[in-house]
Amino acid sequence: KAGVTQTPRYLIKTRGQQVTLSCSPISGHRSVSWYQQTPGQGLQFLFEYFSETQRNKGNFPGRFSGRQFSNSRSEMNVSTLELGDSALYLCASSPRDRVDEQNFGPGTRLTVT
Amino acid sequence: AQSVTQPDIHITVSEGASLELRCNYSYGATPYLFWYVQSPGQGLQLLLKYFSGDTLVQGIKGFEAEFKRSQSSFNLRKPSVHWSDAAEYFCAVGAGSGGSNYKLTFGKGTLLTVNP
């Protein structure tokens, strides 16, 4: 069974631009969560989607948004990029809404210049 | 709100030596506890998890962890470290509401260096 895939793996953007990251969950998984990893703040929960609905959101500004499609694939978008948005963005999928079954993808490394 | 503390930012051990990585958590209910490992440029790999039952949990790659409720700890151990164990290790607690758990709260991580 293929694992969680994230595209692109690396991305360089300029301040003020927007970016969209994609996550394809393991087949059959309905829940997708996103995390941001930075050296200063560590790993922080962004949001969680289940059956196309955002059910939970972490403490991030409204510039961070996401969505989930009917095939469970998810995208997250960051608008008006800031230097501090440079991070590794990790996606995790699970069959249901349980963290004990989460499988993480390799991440997308976003660099904002 | 839940929180996780990993007191050691960086640990160096010699290959073949034993290892213990510390983790303390704060959570109002029965915690779901995890240890993940991350190699440079990679995602997170689950080493082991604890929900209930036996407080000594066995994981992959020869790792084990012991849940101690009285100390709010979930320390990771390995009897003999291999050079390939060099990586960053994260302790996490699972949290949620309404009967579901959806969010992991992570510690800041412990970077493990293994000397030959």
Boltz contact constraints between the chains, C-beta under 6 A:
constraints:
  - contact:
      token1: [A, 42]
      token2: [B, 106]
      max_distance: 6.0
  - contact:
      token1: [A, 42]
      token2: [B, 108]
      max_distance: 6.0
  - contact:
      token1: [A, 43]
      token2: [B, 106]
      max_distance: 6.0
  - contact:
      token1: [A, 45]
      token2: [B, 103]
      max_distance: 6.0
  - contact:
      token1: [A, 48]
      token2: [B, 102]
      max_distance: 6.0
  - contact:
      token1: [A, 56]
      token2: [B, 102]
      max_distance: 6.0
  - contact:
      token1: [A, 90]
      token2: [B, 43]
      max_distance: 6.0
  - contact:
      token1: [A, 97]
      token2: [B, 100]
      max_distance: 6.0
  - contact:
      token1: [A, 97]
      token2: [B, 102]
      max_distance: 6.0
  - contact:
      token1: [A, 98]
      token2: [B, 101]
      max_distance: 6.0
  - contact:
      token1: [A, 99]
      token2: [B, 94]
      max_distance: 6.0
  - contact:
      token1: [A, 99]
      token2: [B, 101]
      max_distance: 6.0
  - contact:
      token1: [A, 99]
      token2: [B, 104]
      max_distance: 6.0
  - contact:
      token1: [A, 100]
      token2: [B, 32]
      max_distance: 6.0
  - contact:
      token1: [A, 100]
      token2: [B, 49]
      max_distance: 6.0
  - contact:
      token1: [A, 104]
      token2: [B, 43]
      max_distance: 6.0
  - contact:
      token1: [A, 104]
      token2: [B, 44]
      max_distance: 6.0
  - contact:
      token1: [A, 105]
      token2: [B, 43]
      max_distance: 6.0
  - contact:
      token1: [A, 106]
      token2: [B, 43]
      max_distance: 6.0
  - contact:
      token1: [A, 107]
      token2: [B, 43]
      max_distance: 6.0
